[in-house]
Amino acid sequence: MALPFEIRDPKAAPTYGDSALSRFCKGALFEARDEIFIRLTIKMIATMVILMAALFFALRVNDPRVPELAKLGAAALYLALWGYLVPPVILMLHNTMHRPFIKAPKLLGRAHPYMMSFFFGIPTGYREHHMGMHHAEDNMQKDLSSTLHYQRDSFLHFLVYFFRFFFLGIFEVSAYLRRVRRFTMARRLVLGEIAHIALIALVMRFVDFRFGLVAFLLPAVVIRFMMMVGNWGQHAFINTDYKNDGLSNSITCINATYNERCFNDGYHIGHHLRANRHWTELPGELESNIDAYVKEGALVFQGVDFFMVSILLWTGQWKTLARRFVRLDGKERSDDDVIAMLKARVNPVRAWKAESIEPSSA
């Protein structure tokens, strides 16, 4: 069928010509298109070293002519820059955990995610949670980060969801991984989280409390919050009329600046349909699979990202969501009809009609 929309998101990875770095990437990477990740890594490490050093010395200035307000401003500026830089880094890690990344030297491939955790506060157990549980259970009842049981237009329900995972996640996810006999993952999760907490504590105790707070503790807390906000938006609308196969349990966001910065992360349906699909191929998957999307009532929004979807839900901006909703079949559909459909899909799931599953009893 003809597409009722035009996709403007990236469909190819950047190319960089012939250079020493490009030649290194050709030998070091499993996938030549991932050179962008090597370049992003180098740029982010260099940037964060400079920012961390500047923050450290700004907070340590012992001059009565420098007011405390200036130090507070330096901390605020650091956090603002960190907040701008971190989304592509998270999605780089997301892509490189689903596909082979660095083949040589292998040590660099193993160290890569931990380097990003050090500089950005990204959970060291991100891979174990995401690969070992979330994709294995696909947001269903055994997925401990599942959104099924919550009223997904309620910020209060989200806070319950977040605080449960923030405080209990390490225990619940490691117990799940041991239960399904993914013992190596469980061990990495626990040891990685302990090491991360120890790093934060040591910096705050022995280096500088304020520096540790701003550069390590606050990013670690905020990033967990934002990752759960994203997951909430990705799985906010559930269609129990169809068997869960990725189309009924996720949404896709197209033509958003977020996709340009974060490697087409908005194409969450396509990602759940085949998790190791290269990010440049996700727009093409939507275009070629449009009939299935229409048949199963898949939800696609335009010009917003998952974080904005969550915020629009919590603030009751249903008209905005309806205007951003893409009529995939090209047929006229009033905003009121769309709003009624969307509201029906954010309620807690008591039973999955198409599969006779009762998530609440699991």
ChimeraX attribute file (.defattr): number of C-alpha atoms within 10 A of each C-alpha:
attribute: neighborCount
match mode: 1-to-1
recipient: residues
	/A:1	11
	/A:2	10
	/A:3	15
	/A:4	12
	/A:5	14
	/A:6	9
	/A:7	16
	/A:8	13
	/A:9	19
	/A:10	18
	/A:11	15
	/A:12	11
	/A:13	16
	/A:14	11
	/A:15	12
	/A:16	10
	/A:17	9
	/A:18	8
	/A:19	9
	/A:20	8
	/A:21	13
	/A:22	18
	/A:23	12
	/A:24	13
	/A:25	22
	/A:26	14
	/A:27	14
	/A:28	20
	/A:29	19
	/A:30	16
	/A:31	16
	/A:32	15
	/A:33	17
	/A:34	23
	/A:35	24
	/A:36	16
	/A:37	19
	/A:38	20
	/A:39	13
	/A:40	15
	/A:41	17
	/A:42	10
	/A:43	11
	/A:44	19
	/A:45	16
	/A:46	11
	/A:47	15
	/A:48	19
	/A:49	12
	/A:50	12
	/A:51	17
	/A:52	16
	/A:53	11
	/A:54	14
	/A:55	20
	/A:56	20
	/A:57	12
	/A:58	18
	/A:59	18
	/A:60	13
	/A:61	13
	/A:62	10
	/A:63	7
	/A:64	7
	/A:65	7
	/A:66	11
	/A:67	11
	/A:68	12
	/A:69	9
	/A:70	12
	/A:71	18
	/A:72	14
	/A:73	12
	/A:74	18
	/A:75	20
	/A:76	13
	/A:77	14
	/A:78	19
	/A:79	17
	/A:80	11
	/A:81	13
	/A:82	19
	/A:83	14
	/A:84	10
	/A:85	16
	/A:86	20
	/A:87	17
	/A:88	20
	/A:89	21
	/A:90	21
	/A:91	17
	/A:92	22
	/A:93	19
	/A:94	19
	/A:95	22
	/A:96	20
	/A:97	17
	/A:98	16
	/A:99	14
	/A:100	13
	/A:101	23
	/A:102	21
	/A:103	14
	/A:104	14
	/A:105	11
	/A:106	11
	/A:107	10
	/A:108	13
	/A:109	17
	/A:110	12
	/A:111	10
	/A:112	16
	/A:113	23
	/A:114	18
	/A:115	16
	/A:116	22
	/A:117	22
	/A:118	18
	/A:119	19
	/A:120	24
	/A:121	24
	/A:122	26
	/A:123	24
	/A:124	23
	/A:125	25
	/A:126	21
	/A:127	20
	/A:128	23
	/A:129	25
	/A:130	18
	/A:131	16
	/A:132	20
	/A:133	22
	/A:134	19
	/A:135	15
	/A:136	13
	/A:137	16
	/A:138	20
	/A:139	21
	/A:140	21
	/A:141	19
	/A:142	15
	/A:143	20
	/A:144	20
	/A:145	24
	/A:146	19
	/A:147	27
	/A:148	25
	/A:149	17
	/A:150	19
	/A:151	17
	/A:152	25
	/A:153	26
	/A:154	17
	/A:155	15
	/A:156	13
	/A:157	15
	/A:158	20
	/A:159	14
	/A:160	12
	/A:161	20
	/A:162	21
	/A:163	13
	/A:164	14
	/A:165	19
	/A:166	14
	/A:167	10
	/A:168	12
	/A:169	17
	/A:170	18
	/A:171	13
	/A:172	14
	/A:173	25
	/A:174	23
	/A:175	15
	/A:176	20
	/A:177	20
	/A:178	15
	/A:179	11
	/A:180	11
	/A:181	11
	/A:182	16
	/A:183	15
	/A:184	11
	/A:185	20
	/A:186	25
	/A:187	16
	/A:188	16
	/A:189	24
	/A:190	18
	/A:191	14
	/A:192	18
	/A:193	17
	/A:194	13
	/A:195	13
	/A:196	23
	/A:197	14
	/A:198	12
	/A:199	16
	/A:200	20
	/A:201	17
	/A:202	14
	/A:203	18
	/A:204	19
	/A:205	12
	/A:206	9
	/A:207	12
	/A:208	14
	/A:209	16
	/A:210	20
	/A:211	21
	/A:212	20
	/A:213	17
	/A:214	20
	/A:215	26
	/A:216	24
	/A:217	21
	/A:218	14
	/A:219	21
	/A:220	21
	/A:221	14
	/A:222	14
	/A:223	19
	/A:224	18
	/A:225	16
	/A:226	14
	/A:227	18
	/A:228	21
	/A:229	21
	/A:230	18
	/A:231	19
	/A:232	26
	/A:233	25
	/A:234	24
	/A:235	24
	/A:236	26
	/A:237	25
	/A:238	26
	/A:239	24
	/A:240	19
	/A:241	13
	/A:242	17
	/A:243	17
	/A:244	18
	/A:245	13
	/A:246	18
	/A:247	25
	/A:248	22
	/A:249	27
	/A:250	29
	/A:251	24
	/A:252	25
	/A:253	26
	/A:254	26
	/A:255	21
	/A:256	18
	/A:257	15
	/A:258	21
	/A:259	22
	/A:260	15
	/A:261	15
	/A:262	19
	/A:263	22
	/A:264	27
	/A:265	25
	/A:266	29
	/A:267	24
	/A:268	24
	/A:269	28
	/A:270	25
	/A:271	22
	/A:272	18
	/A:273	14
	/A:274	14
	/A:275	16
	/A:276	15
	/A:277	16
	/A:278	20
	/A:279	23
	/A:280	16
	/A:281	17
	/A:282	23
	/A:283	20
	/A:284	13
	/A:285	17
	/A:286	20
	/A:287	16
	/A:288	12
	/A:289	12
	/A:290	17
	/A:291	16
	/A:292	12
	/A:293	19
	/A:294	15
	/A:295	12
	/A:296	15
	/A:297	16
	/A:298	21
	/A:299	23
	/A:300	21
	/A:301	23
	/A:302	18
	/A:303	15
	/A:304	22
	/A:305	23
	/A:306	24
	/A:307	18
	/A:308	15
	/A:309	24
	/A:310	24
	/A:311	16
	/A:312	18
	/A:313	21
	/A:314	17
	/A:315	11
	/A:316	13
	/A:317	14
	/A:318	21
	/A:319	14
	/A:320	15
	/A:321	21
	/A:322	21
	/A:323	16
	/A:324	18
	/A:325	20
	/A:326	18
	/A:327	19
	/A:328	21
	/A:329	17
	/A:330	13
	/A:331	8
	/A:332	7
	/A:333	11
	/A:334	10
	/A:335	17
	/A:336	12
	/A:337	10
	/A:338	19
	/A:339	19
	/A:340	12
	/A:341	14
	/A:342	21
	/A:343	14
	/A:344	13
	/A:345	20
	/A:346	22
	/A:347	18
	/A:348	16
	/A:349	21
	/A:350	14
	/A:351	15
	/A:352	18
	/A:353	14
	/A:354	12
	/A:355	12
	/A:356	10
	/A:357	17
	/A:358	13
	/A:359	16
	/A:360	12
	/A:361	8
	/A:362	8
